[in-house]
C-alpha cells in the first residue's frame, strides 16, 4: 500500500510523518478531515476524535484500507473522553507524537454584547478553550516522559483581526493563542513544540451551517474581500500548515501563531474602498 487517499491524485514521494502517531480532534469534517487525509498520505497513524460518529466512522473506514486510522468518540469538553483518546493512542501504538486540538464551534452569531447569550458564551469557551486545554494536558502527560512531541491548536484570524466575529468566538480564539504561547514556554524544556494555526474564513461545513449559505456563496464573499486574489482558501490549506508544523521541517518552530489568510489581517482596506467609491 502506498498510503495515498483513494480520492486524491496527490501521493507524496517523501512521507513527512512516516511512523508518527497523531490525534486530531474534530477530525471527522472540515479542517480536521482534510488534515486526517493529508497526515495519512504522509505516513501517520491517526486517531480521529469527534462527536460526529457517523462521519468519523465513515472516514476511518474509507482510509483504513491502509491500516492508518481509528475513530474514537470524544467530546472535548469531557475530561474522561479526552483522557481515553490519549490512552487509546498509547495502548494501540505505544506513543503519541502529535496532538492537534482542532475541535471548535462558532457559537451564535450574536455581535452585540448587550444581547449576547450567556449560555452560548460558556459553551463556546468550553469547546474552544477548555477542550484545547484538556487535549494539551493529557498529551503533555505522555509527551514529557518521551522528551518530544507536537501540540497544535486551531485558532482563527479572529485572534489577530477583530470586529468581524462574535465576542465569544473572538475571545476564545485569543485565549487559545495565549495558551499555546504559555505552553511553548513550559514544554520547550521537554522537547515539545507548541503552535497555533489561524485560518481566515473557509467554506467548511461549520461555516456553511453558521451562515446559512452554500459553498459557492461563501467563497464568493471570501474572494471579493480577499487581499490575495486568484486563490480560494480551502481546508486543505490549513491541513498543509498542520503538516508543516507537525513535521521535522519545523523542528525549531515553537510558539508560532501561523496565520493562513493571504495577508488579509495585514491591512484594512475600508478607507481606500470608500475613497475609490467617491472618486469620479
C-alpha positions as CSV (number, residue, x, y, z in Angstrom):
1,X,0.0,0.0,0.0
2,X,1.3,3.4,-0.8
3,X,-0.7,5.3,1.8
4,X,-2.4,7.6,-0.6
5,X,-6.1,8.5,-0.2
6,X,-8.3,6.8,-2.8
7,X,-9.9,10.1,-3.6
8,X,-6.6,12.0,-4.0
9,X,-4.4,12.4,-7.1
10,X,-1.6,13.6,-4.8
11,X,0.7,11.0,-3.5
12,X,3.9,12.3,-1.7
13,X,7.1,10.6,-2.6
14,X,8.6,11.7,0.7
15,X,6.3,10.9,3.6
16,X,6.9,13.6,6.1
17,X,5.1,11.9,9.0
18,X,6.3,8.4,8.5
19,X,6.0,6.4,11.8
20,X,4.3,9.3,13.6
21,X,1.1,8.9,15.7
22,X,-1.4,11.7,15.8
23,X,-4.7,12.5,17.4
24,X,-6.9,15.1,15.6
25,X,-9.9,16.4,17.5
26,X,-12.8,17.5,15.3
27,X,-11.3,15.1,12.8
28,X,-14.5,14.0,11.1
29,X,-15.1,17.1,9.0
30,X,-13.8,20.4,7.9
31,X,-10.2,21.3,8.7
32,X,-9.9,18.1,10.7
33,X,-11.0,15.8,7.9
34,X,-8.6,17.4,5.4
35,X,-5.8,17.1,8.0
36,X,-6.6,13.4,8.6
37,X,-6.4,12.7,4.9
38,X,-3.1,14.5,4.5
39,X,-1.5,13.0,7.5
40,X,-2.4,9.5,6.4
41,X,-0.9,10.3,2.9
42,X,2.3,11.2,4.7
43,X,2.5,8.0,6.7
44,X,1.0,8.9,10.0
45,X,-1.2,6.7,12.1
46,X,-4.2,8.9,13.0
47,X,-6.9,8.7,15.7
48,X,-10.0,10.7,14.6
49,X,-11.6,12.1,17.7
50,X,-15.0,13.6,17.3
51,X,-18.6,13.6,18.4
52,X,-19.9,13.1,14.8
53,X,-19.9,9.3,15.0
54,X,-21.3,8.5,11.5
55,X,-18.9,10.9,9.7
56,X,-16.0,9.7,11.9
57,X,-16.6,6.0,11.3
58,X,-17.2,6.6,7.6
59,X,-13.9,8.5,7.2
60,X,-12.0,5.9,9.2
61,X,-13.4,3.0,7.2
62,X,-12.6,4.8,3.9
63,X,-9.0,5.3,4.9
64,X,-8.5,2.1,6.8
65,X,-7.5,0.1,3.8
66,X,-4.1,1.5,4.7
67,X,-4.5,0.5,8.4
68,X,-3.8,4.0,9.4
69,X,-6.9,5.4,11.1
70,X,-9.1,4.7,14.2
71,X,-12.2,6.6,15.1
72,X,-12.9,7.4,18.8
73,X,-15.9,9.2,20.1
74,X,-14.6,12.2,22.0
75,X,-16.4,15.2,23.5
76,X,-13.5,17.5,24.1
77,X,-15.3,19.1,27.0
78,X,-15.4,15.8,28.8
79,X,-12.2,15.1,30.8
80,X,-12.7,11.3,30.6
81,X,-13.3,11.3,26.9
82,X,-10.1,13.3,26.2
83,X,-8.0,11.1,28.6
84,X,-9.4,8.0,27.0
85,X,-8.4,9.0,23.5
86,X,-4.9,9.7,24.6
87,X,-4.9,6.3,26.4
88,X,-6.1,4.7,23.2
89,X,-3.1,6.1,21.3
90,X,-0.7,4.8,23.9
91,X,-2.4,1.4,24.1
92,X,-2.5,0.9,20.3
93,X,0.8,2.5,19.3
94,X,2.8,3.0,22.5
95,X,3.3,6.7,21.8
96,X,1.8,10.0,20.8
97,X,3.8,12.3,18.6
98,X,1.1,14.9,17.5
99,X,-1.9,16.2,19.4
100,X,-3.9,18.5,17.1
101,X,-6.6,20.3,19.2
102,X,-8.7,21.3,16.2
103,X,-12.3,20.9,17.5
104,X,-14.2,24.1,17.8
105,X,-17.6,25.8,17.3
106,X,-18.6,29.3,16.2
107,X,-21.5,29.6,18.6
108,X,-24.3,32.0,17.9
109,X,-23.8,34.9,15.6
110,X,-24.6,37.5,18.2
111,X,-22.4,40.5,17.7
112,X,-23.9,42.8,20.4
113,X,-22.6,42.3,23.9
114,X,-25.9,43.8,25.2
115,X,-27.9,41.0,23.7
116,X,-25.3,38.2,24.0
117,X,-26.5,34.8,25.2
118,X,-24.6,33.9,28.4
119,X,-25.0,30.1,27.9
120,X,-23.7,30.4,24.4
121,X,-20.7,32.2,25.6
122,X,-19.9,29.4,28.1
123,X,-20.5,26.7,25.5
124,X,-18.1,28.4,23.1
125,X,-15.4,28.6,25.7
126,X,-16.0,25.0,26.9
127,X,-15.4,23.6,23.4
128,X,-12.8,26.0,22.0
129,X,-10.7,26.7,25.1
130,X,-11.4,24.1,27.8
131,X,-11.4,21.4,25.1
132,X,-7.9,22.5,23.9
133,X,-6.7,22.8,27.4
134,X,-7.7,19.2,28.2
135,X,-6.1,17.9,25.0
136,X,-2.8,19.6,25.8
137,X,-2.9,18.4,29.4
138,X,-3.3,14.7,28.6
139,X,-0.9,14.9,25.6
140,X,1.7,16.6,27.7
141,X,1.5,13.8,30.3
142,X,2.7,11.2,27.8
143,X,5.0,13.6,25.8
144,X,7.0,14.9,28.7
145,X,8.5,11.4,29.6
146,X,9.2,10.9,25.9
147,X,11.0,14.3,25.7
148,X,9.4,15.1,22.4
149,X,6.1,15.8,20.7
150,X,4.0,18.4,18.9
151,X,0.9,20.1,20.3
152,X,-1.2,22.1,17.8
153,X,-4.3,24.2,18.1
154,X,-6.7,25.7,15.5
155,X,-7.2,29.3,16.4
156,X,-8.6,31.8,13.9
157,X,-7.9,35.1,12.0
158,X,-10.1,36.4,14.8
159,X,-7.1,36.1,17.1
160,X,-5.3,38.9,15.1
161,X,-8.1,40.8,13.4
162,X,-11.1,41.9,15.4
163,X,-14.6,43.1,14.8
164,X,-15.8,40.5,12.3
165,X,-16.7,37.6,14.6
166,X,-18.9,37.4,17.7
167,X,-17.3,38.3,21.1
168,X,-17.4,34.7,22.4
169,X,-15.7,33.3,19.4
170,X,-13.1,36.1,19.2
171,X,-12.2,35.9,22.9
172,X,-11.9,32.1,22.7
173,X,-9.5,32.2,19.8
174,X,-7.3,34.8,21.6
175,X,-7.3,32.5,24.6
176,X,-6.1,29.6,22.5
177,X,-3.1,31.6,21.3
178,X,-2.3,32.6,24.8
179,X,-2.5,29.0,26.0
180,X,-0.2,27.9,23.1
181,X,2.4,30.5,23.9
182,X,2.4,29.7,27.6
183,X,2.7,26.0,26.9
184,X,5.5,26.7,24.5
185,X,7.5,28.3,27.3
186,X,6.7,25.5,29.8
187,X,7.1,22.5,27.5
188,X,10.1,23.6,25.5
189,X,12.5,22.2,28.1
190,X,10.9,18.8,27.4
191,X,11.5,19.0,23.6
192,X,7.8,19.6,22.9
193,X,6.8,22.2,20.3
194,X,3.5,24.1,20.6
195,X,2.0,26.1,17.8
196,X,-1.3,27.6,16.5
197,X,-2.9,27.8,13.1
198,X,-5.2,30.8,12.5
199,X,-7.2,30.4,9.2
200,X,-9.3,33.0,7.6
201,X,-12.9,32.2,6.6
202,X,-13.1,29.0,4.7
203,X,-16.3,27.4,3.3
204,X,-16.3,24.4,5.7
205,X,-19.5,22.7,6.8
206,X,-19.2,24.5,10.1
207,X,-19.2,28.0,8.4
208,X,-21.9,27.0,5.9
209,X,-24.2,26.0,8.8
210,X,-23.4,29.1,10.8
211,X,-24.0,31.5,7.9
212,X,-26.9,29.6,6.3
213,X,-25.3,29.9,2.8
214,X,-24.0,27.4,0.4
215,X,-20.3,26.9,-0.5
216,X,-20.3,29.0,-3.7
217,X,-21.9,31.9,-2.0
218,X,-19.4,31.9,0.9
219,X,-16.5,31.5,-1.4
220,X,-17.8,34.5,-3.5
221,X,-17.8,36.6,-0.3
222,X,-14.3,35.5,0.7
223,X,-12.8,36.1,-2.7
224,X,-14.4,39.5,-3.1
225,X,-13.0,40.6,0.3
226,X,-9.6,38.9,0.0
227,X,-6.3,40.6,0.0
228,X,-4.6,37.9,-2.1
229,X,-6.5,37.5,-5.4
230,X,-6.5,34.4,-7.7
231,X,-6.7,31.8,-4.9
232,X,-9.7,30.4,-2.9
233,X,-8.8,29.4,0.6
234,X,-9.6,25.7,1.4
235,X,-9.5,23.3,4.3
236,X,-6.5,21.7,2.6
237,X,-4.5,24.9,3.1
238,X,-5.0,24.5,6.8
239,X,-4.0,20.8,6.6
240,X,-0.8,21.8,4.8
241,X,0.0,24.2,7.6
242,X,-0.6,21.5,10.2
243,X,1.6,19.1,8.2
244,X,4.5,21.6,8.2
245,X,4.2,22.4,11.9
246,X,3.9,18.7,12.8
247,X,6.9,17.6,10.6
248,X,10.6,17.7,11.2
249,X,10.7,20.6,8.7
250,X,9.5,22.8,11.6
251,X,11.8,21.2,14.2
252,X,12.8,24.6,15.6
253,X,9.4,26.3,15.3
254,X,7.5,26.8,18.5
255,X,5.3,29.5,19.9
256,X,4.1,30.5,16.5
257,X,0.6,31.6,15.5
258,X,0.7,30.8,11.8
259,X,-1.9,33.0,10.1
260,X,-3.3,31.4,6.9
261,X,-5.2,34.3,5.4
262,X,-3.5,35.5,2.3
263,X,-2.4,38.7,4.1
264,X,-5.9,39.7,4.9
265,X,-5.1,40.7,8.5
266,X,-2.1,42.9,7.5
267,X,-4.4,45.6,6.2
268,X,-7.8,47.4,6.5
269,X,-9.0,48.4,3.1
270,X,-12.2,50.1,4.2
271,X,-10.7,53.6,3.9
272,X,-9.5,53.1,0.3
273,X,-12.8,51.4,-0.6
274,X,-14.7,54.5,0.5
275,X,-12.2,56.9,-1.2
276,X,-12.5,54.9,-4.5
277,X,-16.2,54.9,-4.4
278,X,-16.2,58.8,-4.1
279,X,-13.7,59.3,-6.9
280,X,-15.2,60.0,-10.4
